[in-house]
Amino acid sequence: MSKLKVGVLGATGMVGQRFVTLLADHPWFEIAAVAASPRSAGKTYREAVTGRWTQPDVAVPQTASDLVVQNVREIDAIASQVDFVCCALDMEKEDIRPLEENYAKAETPVISNNSAHRWTPDVPMLLPEINPLHAEIIPAQRKRLRVQRGFIAVKPNCSIQPYVPALHALSEFGPSKASVCTYQAISGAGETFASWPEMMDNIIPYIGGEEEKSESEPHKIWGHIVKGEIVPTRKPVISAQCVRVPVTDGHMAAVSVSFDKKPKAEAILARWQNFKSDPRALGLPSSPKTFLAYLKGDDRPQTRLDRDAGNGMGITLGRLREDPIFHYKFIALSHNTVRGAAGGAVLMAELLTREGYI
Ligand SMILES: NC(=O)c1ccc[n+]([C@@H]2O[C@H](COP(=O)([O-])OP(=O)(O)OC[C@H]3O[C@@H](n4cnc5c(N)ncnc54)[C@H](OP(=O)(O)O)[C@@H]3O)[C@@H](O)[C@H]2O)c1
């Protein structure tokens, strides 16, 4: 099979660079186009990222470095060069929404990191191990957009990636309410310590829009398709506090949770240890060998030690114990720019390719 050609929109940014790095040697996909704002358009990719390359220990991949950056608004030109696009643009939602829709209307599937379409009822928001069946909404979306091949599929917010899989594995006990505090890395804001020195020795107790996303997006992931729309669930009720902390990569979550029926701690550990991802998500090039791993040490998971589990695609859990207000509490961790952004989107593209949507 010849490789599918991918365009990376927002290729010069932090998540875009991660896309370019992950796609550089991909067995199914090859980068055919890179695009960004008019500020970068016309430069070679190497020139456009000089002085702002953020990927640790990796040089600008050869496969992308000589490509000329295009303006993302040249939709027809880019659509004619690729089989699908990955979107890592940081623009106003009002600009992104029609832009992504116009790519879909140009018969180009859009795999997006952006939040603009997360609440469009016929746009699937996929965590491949959990809700790959939501891809079945794509024909309804195509019908609305009057296209044959194009569609938009989105990734959920990076903040929910550590705790949604952990709670999903416990669904048979009926999680009823959860309190979550996230400790989020500065790369989640597209920043490094060089670009954001104020974050050194500091914590900022506010991330715009993040708490609302952290409380509501899990409900769409656990939702059901009804008459061409994904209808969100209401449970568990989630209360989130999202805090920016001085680490480069890795979002940690401290979670307290109650259930309809309180399980034994051993039963929770067994569900995590034996968790089986949806079979559609298994064996894809970016699937981690172990999706959920429970670490026994009292001081684990740790951001620096554990964020790269499963090449940054795994979720690590730890410190399960009784809670005096809720039933239990625990810690969860995931890599925000890999599982939480570009890696999760590439996995989604792989799933949608194997399922025949791309
Ligand atoms: N960082 C994370 O961990 C993370 C996780 C999940 C989701 N996300 C989401 O992913 C997206 C990208 O985040 P990021 O951290 O990579 O941002 P970033 O580093 O600021 O990169 C933004 C990208 O968007 C382009 N861009 C900005 N304004 C534009 C405009 N008006 N027209 C065309 N292109 C424009 C930039 O192009 P130029 O270089 O030419 O300016 C750049 O390629 C955001 O929606 C963010 O919320 C980020």
The ligand as an SDF file (V2000), in Angstrom:
LIG
                    3D

 48 52  0  0  0  0  0  0  0  0999 V2000
    0.1470   22.3040   23.4640 N   0  0  0  0  0  0  0  0  0  0  0  0
   -0.6560   21.3170   23.8580 C   0  0  0  0  0  0  0  0  0  0  0  0
   -0.3050   20.4720   24.7060 O   0  0  0  0  0  0  0  0  0  0  0  0
   -2.0170   21.1710   23.2570 C   0  0  0  0  0  0  0  0  0  0  0  0
   -2.7520   20.0550   23.6200 C   0  0  0  0  0  0  0  0  0  0  0  0
   -3.9940   19.8500   23.0390 C   0  0  0  0  0  0  0  0  0  0  0  0
   -4.4810   20.7750   22.1410 C   0  0  0  0  0  0  0  0  0  0  0  0
   -3.7570   21.8730   21.8180 N   0  0  0  0  0  0  0  0  0  0  0  0
   -4.3320   22.7880   20.8340 C   0  0  0  0  0  0  0  0  0  0  0  0
   -3.5700   22.6850   19.6340 O   0  0  0  0  0  0  0  0  0  0  0  0
   -3.5540   23.9440   18.9480 C   0  0  0  0  0  0  0  0  0  0  0  0
   -2.1330   24.3970   18.7160 C   0  0  0  0  0  0  0  0  0  0  0  0
   -1.4790   24.6150   19.9580 O   0  0  0  0  0  0  0  0  0  0  0  0
    0.0860   24.9760   20.0250 P   0  0  0  0  0  0  0  0  0  0  0  0
    0.4190   24.9010   21.4560 O   0  0  0  0  0  0  0  0  0  0  0  0
    0.8680   24.1590   19.0740 O   0  0  0  0  0  0  0  0  0  0  0  0
    0.0810   26.5110   19.4890 O   0  0  0  0  0  0  0  0  0  0  0  0
    1.3090   27.3490   18.8940 P   0  0  0  0  0  0  0  0  0  0  0  0
    2.6140   26.7680   19.2640 O   0  0  0  0  0  0  0  0  0  0  0  0
    1.0380   28.7650   19.2530 O   0  0  0  0  0  0  0  0  0  0  0  0
    1.1420   27.1790   17.2760 O   0  0  0  0  0  0  0  0  0  0  0  0
    0.0800   27.7760   16.6120 C   0  0  0  0  0  0  0  0  0  0  0  0
    0.1030   27.4430   15.1250 C   0  0  0  0  0  0  0  0  0  0  0  0
   -1.0380   28.0800   14.5250 O   0  0  0  0  0  0  0  0  0  0  0  0
   -0.5910   28.9690   13.4930 C   0  0  0  0  0  0  0  0  0  0  0  0
   -1.4270   30.1700   13.4820 N   0  0  0  0  0  0  0  0  0  0  0  0
   -1.6510   31.0100   14.5080 C   0  0  0  0  0  0  0  0  0  0  0  0
   -2.4670   32.0190   14.1180 N   0  0  0  0  0  0  0  0  0  0  0  0
   -2.7540   31.7900   12.8100 C   0  0  0  0  0  0  0  0  0  0  0  0
   -3.5430   32.4650   11.8300 C   0  0  0  0  0  0  0  0  0  0  0  0
   -4.2090   33.5860   12.1130 N   0  0  0  0  0  0  0  0  0  0  0  0
   -3.6320   31.9430   10.5870 N   0  0  0  0  0  0  0  0  0  0  0  0
   -2.9800   30.7950   10.2850 C   0  0  0  0  0  0  0  0  0  0  0  0
   -2.1920   30.1150   11.1600 N   0  0  0  0  0  0  0  0  0  0  0  0
   -2.0990   30.6090   12.4120 C   0  0  0  0  0  0  0  0  0  0  0  0
    0.8390   29.2910   13.8120 C   0  0  0  0  0  0  0  0  0  0  0  0
    1.5000   29.6810   12.6070 O   0  0  0  0  0  0  0  0  0  0  0  0
    2.7630   30.6990   12.6130 P   0  0  0  0  0  0  0  0  0  0  0  0
    3.9080   29.9110   13.1870 O   0  0  0  0  0  0  0  0  0  0  0  0
    2.9360   31.0110   11.1830 O   0  0  0  0  0  0  0  0  0  0  0  0
    2.3750   31.8540   13.4600 O   0  0  0  0  0  0  0  0  0  0  0  0
    1.3300   27.9550   14.3710 C   0  0  0  0  0  0  0  0  0  0  0  0
    1.6250   27.0930   13.3070 O   0  0  0  0  0  0  0  0  0  0  0  0
   -4.3630   24.8900   19.8300 C   0  0  0  0  0  0  0  0  0  0  0  0
   -5.6910   24.9110   19.3760 O   0  0  0  0  0  0  0  0  0  0  0  0
   -4.2590   24.2680   21.2030 C   0  0  0  0  0  0  0  0  0  0  0  0
   -5.3470   24.6380   22.0270 O   0  0  0  0  0  0  0  0  0  0  0  0
   -2.5330   22.0960   22.3570 C   0  0  0  0  0  0  0  0  0  0  0  0
  1  2  1  0
  2  3  2  0
  2  4  1  0
  4  5  1  0
  4 48  2  0
  5  6  2  0
  6  7  1  0
  7  8  2  0
  8  9  1  0
  8 48  1  0
  9 10  1  0
  9 46  1  0
 10 11  1  0
 11 12  1  0
 11 44  1  0
 12 13  1  0
 13 14  1  0
 14 15  2  0
 14 16  1  0
 14 17  1  0
 17 18  1  0
 18 19  2  0
 18 20  1  0
 18 21  1  0
 21 22  1  0
 22 23  1  0
 23 24  1  0
 23 42  1  0
 24 25  1  0
 25 26  1  0
 25 36  1  0
 26 27  1  0
 26 35  1  0
 27 28  2  0
 28 29  1  0
 29 30  1  0
 29 35  2  0
 30 31  1  0
 30 32  2  0
 32 33  1  0
 33 34  2  0
 34 35  1  0
 36 37  1  0
 36 42  1  0
 37 38  1  0
 38 39  2  0
 38 40  1  0
 38 41  1  0
 42 43  1  0
 44 45  1  0
 44 46  1  0
 46 47  1  0
M  CHG  2   8   1  16  -1
M  END
$$$$
